[in-house]
């Protein structure tokens, strides 16, 4: 269970905050002096501390540094009954998460504490790479032993310790935030804040305020100074998700910050300096956006200190069984279901589907299937209907594959020579696809279209064979040159 610590020399304030915030999922501890507060910090390891700036004869600023020495990841929210502009500025300069003035606005208190707890979870819950960690021990993991995922894990290991910006590219649902958290957890900044913001989820008029903060009166509704994500994240890591949706004006301010580490709050004149590592992610083609004037080229090169390309799930067929079982055990706990296994037929179906929604879609499918399931094993009939709409079961398509002209063998050599003569840059891929078509068609013809037997004689798994057949059905084949004098 998560915990929060209140350190205030007024017992009434401690009791009030405890009664307001404590719940079944959050324990609230309190102390009325610095010594007791530090002891509770060591004993209970709270994610968040509400700290009074004036603790009798002691200063909350002095205690702030002692708390940081004990646990640098603890998020500290200052509270005081003597709020001034200078005090607020000083509180944020030393690295506080936020600053509240007594008498406390309880709605505001809830909002800021909830935000701090969410960030605390992100910092304390590792995006584990080690496969020895079981599904019961981590809420989020980088799953997969296939070559694509292993390559990503190796890249994370090389990139994380280097204090450079990272650009993560991949389709929606491929796990970009999880990878960003893994980079953070294995970096030299893993004892400092990690904050995330979705640039597409916040209206353009509010995005700059979220990132850079604003001064009181900067715009209608700005009733107090707000500290932005960059300022909160000083010395830490900021994850900018869906960075391709960032408006041009904000792009310019981000560029300046990445160039010299400086920015101004909205409506302010003071130039502030921060040290933040930026991890950006998008599912869009930034280079195409640059050509159309929708994204700044100079910002693009600032963001891509290192680039990570996440593969779509359809290119990670071998990882699907492990992912499916991971979601099975995790969602069983959440839903209170008791499905113990996934049938091989269901796994085959999962491995042949195209997964336009990637890992996020797979999780949704498993959740829906668990709710629909009536026994201890997840059977194909419990899986979503779209998984059963499979062109591989189309007899006409299979017959076309079986009937591929055997003369194509003689034309394969001519096909390769033609590609080379035309200076094509993807000769290997196109030649391999052609070779697959020939070999698979022969095996399917030998087995009269029986896919399980064809997979056996080819030495392929059924999902791999079905993926090859799917590519043959859906992709247009290059024209076959006529064979020339029996040349190969």
C-alpha positions in Angstrom: 0.0 0.0 0.0 1.2 3.5 -0.8 1.9 6.0 2.0 2.1 9.7 2.5 3.8 11.6 5.4 2.7 14.9 6.9 5.2 16.9 8.9 3.6 19.9 10.6 4.0 21.3 14.1 0.3 21.9 14.3 -1.4 18.5 15.4 -4.8 19.8 14.1 -3.4 20.2 10.6 -1.9 16.7 10.7 -5.2 15.2 11.8 -7.3 17.1 9.2 -5.0 16.1 6.3 -5.0 12.5 7.5 -8.8 12.4 7.7 -9.1 13.9 4.2 -6.5 11.8 2.3 -6.4 8.4 4.0 -8.2 5.7 2.1 -8.1 1.9 1.5 -5.2 2.4 -0.9 -3.3 5.2 0.9 -1.9 5.2 4.4 -1.2 8.7 5.9 1.4 9.1 8.7 2.1 12.3 10.6 4.8 13.9 12.7 4.9 17.2 14.5 8.7 17.6 14.6 11.7 17.0 12.3 13.2 14.1 14.2 10.0 12.1 14.3 9.4 12.9 10.6 12.8 11.6 9.6 12.3 8.4 11.5 8.9 7.8 9.9 10.5 8.5 6.5 13.0 5.8 7.1 10.5 3.3 8.5 7.6 3.8 6.0 9.3 5.1 2.7 6.4 7.3 1.7 6.1 8.4 -1.9 5.0 11.9 -0.9 5.8 14.3 2.0 3.7 17.3 2.9 6.2 19.5 4.7 5.5 22.7 6.7 8.1 25.4 6.0 8.1 26.6 9.6 8.5 23.8 12.1 8.8 25.6 15.4 12.5 26.5 15.7 13.4 24.5 12.7 13.2 25.4 9.0 11.4 23.2 6.5 14.1 24.0 4.0 16.7 22.4 6.2 14.6 19.3 6.7 13.9 19.2 2.9 17.6 18.5 2.3 17.7 15.8 5.0 14.7 14.1 3.4 16.4 14.1 0.0 19.5 12.6 1.6 17.4 9.7 3.0 15.4 9.1 -0.2 16.1 11.3 -3.3 12.9 10.0 -5.0 10.5 11.3 -2.3 8.3 14.1 -3.7 7.9 17.0 -1.3 5.0 19.4 -1.2 5.6 22.5 0.9 2.7 23.9 3.0 2.8 27.1 4.9 0.6 29.7 6.6 3.0 32.5 5.6 3.0 32.4 1.9 4.9 35.1 -0.1 6.2 35.2 -3.6 9.8 34.9 -2.4 8.9 31.8 -0.3 7.2 30.1 -3.3 10.1 30.8 -5.6 12.6 29.5 -3.0 10.5 26.4 -2.5 10.5 25.5 -6.2 14.2 26.4 -6.6 15.3 23.8 -4.1 13.3 21.2 -6.0 9.9 20.9 -4.3 7.1 19.2 -6.2 4.6 22.0 -5.4 3.7 24.6 -2.8 0.4 25.1 -0.9 -0.7 28.0 1.3 -2.9 27.6 4.4 -5.8 27.5 4.9 -5.6 24.6 2.5 -8.0 24.3 -0.4 -8.9 20.6 -0.1 -9.8 20.1 -3.7 -6.5 21.5 -4.7 -4.8 19.4 -2.1 -6.4 16.2 -3.5 -5.5 17.2 -7.0 -1.8 17.9 -6.3 -1.4 14.8 -4.0 -3.0 12.5 -6.6 -0.6 13.9 -9.2 2.4 13.4 -7.0 1.4 9.8 -6.1 1.0 9.0 -9.8 4.5 10.2 -10.5 5.7 8.4 -7.5 4.4 5.1 -8.9 6.1 5.7 -12.2 9.4 6.4 -10.4 9.2 3.4 -8.0 7.7 0.8 -10.4 10.5 -0.5 -12.6 9.9 -1.2 -16.3 11.7 -4.5 -15.8 14.0 -6.0 -18.5 15.1 -9.0 -16.5 13.0 -12.0 -17.5 13.5 -13.5 -14.1 10.9 -11.1 -12.7 7.6 -12.8 -12.6 4.3 -11.3 -13.6 3.3 -11.2 -9.9 6.3 -9.1 -9.1 6.0 -6.2 -11.6 3.0 -4.3 -12.8 4.7 -3.5 -16.1 7.4 -5.4 -18.0 9.2 -5.4 -21.3 8.1 -8.8 -22.5 9.7 -10.8 -25.2 12.6 -13.1 -26.1 12.3 -12.7 -29.8 15.1 -11.0 -31.8 13.2 -7.7 -32.1 12.6 -7.2 -28.4 16.0 -8.5 -27.4 17.5 -5.9 -29.8 15.4 -3.1 -28.1 16.6 -4.3 -24.7 20.2 -4.2 -25.7 19.8 -0.7 -27.2 18.2 0.5 -23.9 21.2 -0.9 -22.0 23.5 1.1 -24.2 21.5 4.3 -24.4 20.2 4.6 -20.8 23.6 5.6 -19.1 24.3 8.2 -21.8 22.9 11.5 -20.8 21.4 12.3 -24.2 17.9 12.9 -25.5 16.0 9.9 -26.9 13.4 9.8 -29.6 11.2 6.7 -29.6 9.3 5.9 -32.8 6.6 3.3 -33.2 2.9 2.7 -33.9 0.3 3.4 -31.3 0.2 0.6 -28.7 3.8 -0.6 -29.1 4.8 0.3 -25.6 6.7 3.6 -26.1 6.0 4.9 -22.5 7.2 1.6 -21.0 10.4 1.8 -23.0 10.8 5.5 -21.9 10.5 4.3 -18.2 13.0 1.6 -18.8 15.5 4.1 -20.1 14.9 6.2 -17.0 15.1 3.3 -14.6 18.5 2.3 -16.0 19.9 5.9 -16.3 22.1 7.9 -14.0 19.0 10.1 -13.3 17.0 7.3 -11.8 17.1 8.9 -8.3 15.5 12.1 -9.6 12.0 12.8 -10.9 10.4 11.2 -14.0 7.4 13.0 -15.3 5.3 12.2 -18.4 3.0 14.5 -20.5 0.9 13.6 -23.5 1.1 16.5 -25.9 -1.9 15.3 -27.8 -4.2 15.1 -24.8 -3.8 18.7 -23.6 -5.5 21.6 -25.5 -3.0 23.8 -27.3 -3.9 26.8 -25.1 -2.9 24.9 -22.0 0.1 22.9 -23.2 2.6 25.7 -22.7 1.4 26.2 -19.2 1.7 22.5 -18.4 5.3 22.4 -19.7 6.7 25.8 -18.6 4.2 27.0 -15.9 2.6 30.4 -15.7 2.5 33.5 -13.6 -0.5 34.6 -11.7 -2.8 36.6 -14.0 -1.1 35.4 -17.2 -4.4 34.5 -18.7 -8.1 34.2 -17.6 -8.3 31.6 -14.8 -4.6 31.9 -13.8 -5.4 32.6 -10.2 -1.9 31.6 -8.9 1.5 30.9 -10.1 1.9 27.4 -11.6 5.1 25.5 -11.8 5.4 23.6 -15.1 6.7 20.1 -15.8 10.2 21.2 -16.8 10.7 23.1 -13.6 9.4 20.3 -11.5 11.7 17.9 -13.4 15.0 19.8 -12.8 17.8 17.2 -12.8 15.3 14.5 -13.8 13.7 13.1 -17.0 10.7 14.4 -18.9 8.8 12.1 -21.2 7.0 14.0 -24.1 4.5 11.5 -25.6 3.0 12.2 -29.0 5.5 15.0 -29.6 4.4 15.2 -33.2 1.1 16.8 -32.1 3.0 19.7 -30.4 2.0 23.1 -31.9 4.6 25.3 -33.6 4.8 27.9 -31.0 5.5 25.3 -28.3 8.1 23.7 -30.5 10.0 26.9 -30.6 10.1 27.2 -26.8 11.1 23.5 -26.5 14.0 24.1 -29.0 15.3 27.0 -27.0 15.2 25.0 -23.8 17.0 22.1 -25.4 19.7 24.4 -26.8 20.6 26.4 -23.7 18.4 25.0 -20.9 16.5 28.2 -20.4 12.8 29.2 -20.6 10.3 31.6 -19.2 6.9 30.9 -17.6 3.8 31.9 -19.5 3.2 35.6 -18.7 6.6 35.9 -17.0 9.8 37.9 -17.6 12.2 35.9 -15.4 14.5 33.5 -17.4 14.8 30.2 -15.6 17.5 27.5 -16.1 16.9 23.8 -15.8 18.7 20.5 -16.5 16.3 18.0 -17.9 16.8 14.9 -20.0 14.0 14.7 -22.6 12.6 11.4 -24.0 10.2 12.1 -26.8 7.9 9.6 -28.6 5.5 9.7 -31.5 3.6 7.4 -33.9 3.9 9.9 -36.7 6.5 10.3 -39.5 8.4 13.4 -38.3 10.5 13.6 -41.5 7.3 13.7 -43.6 5.9 16.3 -41.2 9.1 18.4 -41.6 8.7 18.3 -45.4 5.1 19.6 -45.0 6.2 22.4 -42.6 4.4 20.8 -39.6 7.4 20.1 -37.5 10.7 22.0 -37.0 13.7 20.3 -38.5 16.0 21.9 -35.9 13.9 20.5 -33.0 13.8 17.1 -34.7 17.6 16.9 -34.6 17.7 18.1 -31.0 15.3 15.4 -29.9 16.9 12.5 -31.7 20.1 12.4 -29.8 19.5 8.6 -30.1 16.5 7.0 -31.9 14.7 3.8 -30.9 12.4 2.2 -33.4 9.8 -0.1 -31.7 8.5 -2.9 -33.9 4.8 -3.5 -34.3 3.3 -6.6 -32.7 2.8 -8.3 -36.1 6.6 -8.4 -36.4 7.0 -10.0 -33.0 5.0 -13.2 -33.6 7.3 -15.2 -31.3 6.6 -12.9 -28.4 2.8 -13.2 -28.5 2.4 -16.4 -26.4 4.5 -14.8 -23.6 2.6 -11.5 -23.8 -0.7 -13.3 -23.8 0.1 -15.4 -20.7 1.5 -12.3 -18.9 -1.8 -10.4 -19.5 -3.7 -13.6 -18.6 -2.2 -13.7 -15.1 -2.2 -10.0 -14.5 -5.8 -9.5 -15.6 -7.0 -12.6 -13.7 -6.0 -10.7 -10.5 -7.7 -7.5 -11.6 -10.9 -9.1 -12.8 -11.2 -11.8 -10.2 -11.3 -14.5 -13.0 -9.6 -17.9 -12.7 -8.6 -18.9 -16.3 -5.5 -21.0 -15.9 -4.2 -21.5 -19.4 -4.6 -20.6 -23.1 -5.2 -23.4 -25.6 -2.8 -24.0 -28.5 -5.6 -23.2 -31.0 -6.2 -19.9 -29.3 -2.4 -19.1 -29.4 -2.3 -20.0 -33.1 -5.2 -17.6 -33.7 -3.5 -14.8 -31.7 -0.3 -15.3 -33.7 -1.8 -15.0 -37.1 -3.9 -11.9 -36.5 -2.5 -8.6 -37.9 -2.8 -6.6 -34.6 -3.4 -3.1 -35.9 -3.7 -1.9 -32.3 -0.5 -3.7 -31.2 0.1 -4.7 -27.6 -2.7 -2.4 -26.3 -5.1 -4.3 -28.5 -3.8 -7.7 -27.4 -4.4 -6.7 -23.8 -7.9 -5.6 -24.6 -8.6 -8.9 -26.4 -7.4 -10.9 -23.5 -9.5 -8.9 -21.0 -12.6 -9.4 -23.1 -11.9 -13.1 -23.5 -11.4 -13.6 -19.8 -14.8 -12.0 -19.1 -16.5 -14.2 -21.7 -14.7 -17.4 -20.7 -16.6 -20.1 -18.8 -13.9 -22.6 -18.0 -10.3 -22.8 -16.8 -8.9 -22.7 -20.4 -9.1 -19.8 -22.9 -10.6 -21.4 -26.0 -10.8 -19.8 -29.5 -14.6 -19.3 -29.2 -14.0 -16.8 -26.4 -11.7 -14.6 -28.5 -13.0 -11.5 -30.3 -14.8 -12.0 -33.5 -12.4 -10.0 -35.6 -9.7 -12.6 -34.9 -11.8 -15.2 -36.7 -12.2 -13.1 -39.9 -9.1 -14.7 -41.3 -8.3 -14.7 -45.1 -6.1 -17.7 -44.5 -9.3 -19.8 -44.2 -10.4 -18.7 -47.7 -10.3 -21.8 -49.9 -9.9 -19.7 -53.0 -6.8 -18.0 -51.6 -5.2 -21.3 -50.6 -5.9 -22.7 -54.0 -4.1 -19.8 -55.7 -1.1 -20.4 -53.5 -1.0 -24.1 -54.4 -1.3 -23.4 -58.1 1.7 -21.0 -58.4 3.3 -21.8 -61.7 6.3 -24.2 -61.3 8.0 -22.2 -64.2 8.6 -19.5 -61.5 11.6 -21.6 -60.3 13.3 -21.1 -63.6 12.5 -17.4 -63.5 13.9 -16.7 -60.0 17.4 -16.1 -61.2 16.2 -13.8 -63.9 14.1 -12.0 -61.4 17.1 -11.3 -59.1 19.2 -10.2 -62.1 16.5 -7.8 -63.2 16.3 -6.2 -59.7 20.1 -5.7 -59.7 20.1 -4.3 -63.2 17.4 -1.7 -62.1 19.6 -0.7 -59.1 16.8 -1.6 -56.6 17.7 -1.1 -52.9 15.5 -3.9 -51.5 16.7 -6.9 -53.6 17.1 -9.2 -50.7 13.6 -8.6 -49.2 11.9 -9.0 -52.6 13.9 -12.1 -53.6 13.2 -13.7 -50.2 9.5 -13.1 -50.6 9.6 -14.7 -54.0 11.5 -17.7 -52.6 9.0 -18.0 -49.8 6.1 -18.1 -52.3 7.8 -20.8 -54.3 8.7 -23.1 -51.3 5.4 -22.6 -49.4 3.4 -23.2 -52.6 5.2 -26.5 -53.2 4.7 -27.6 -49.6 1.0 -26.7 -49.7 0.6 -28.6 -53.0 2.3 -31.6 -51.5 -0.1 -31.6 -48.5 -3.2 -30.7 -50.5 -3.5 -27.4 -48.6 -3.2 -28.9 -45.1 -1.4 -26.2 -43.3 -0.4 -28.2 -40.2 1.3 -30.8 -42.3 3.0 -28.2 -44.5 4.4 -26.5 -41.5 5.8 -29.8 -40.3 7.6 -30.7 -43.5 9.0 -27.1 -43.8 10.2 -27.1 -40.2 8.2 -24.0 -39.4 5.8 -23.3 -36.6 2.2 -23.0 -37.7 2.1 -19.3 -36.8 5.2 -18.6 -38.9 3.8 -20.5 -41.9 0.5 -18.7 -41.5 2.3 -15.3 -41.4 4.0 -16.2 -44.7 0.7 -17.3 -46.3 -0.9 -14.0 -45.1 1.9 -12.0 -46.8 1.4 -14.0 -50.0 -2.4 -13.4 -49.9 -2.2 -9.6 -49.1 0.9 -8.4 -51.0 1.1 -7.8 -54.7 3.8 -9.9 -56.3 6.4 -8.4 -58.7 5.9 -9.6 -62.3 8.0 -12.7 -63.2 10.4 -12.3 -66.1 10.1 -15.0 -68.7 12.8 -17.7 -68.3 15.8 -17.4 -70.7 17.4 -20.6 -72.0 17.1 -22.4 -68.8 19.3 -20.0 -66.9 18.9 -19.9 -63.1 
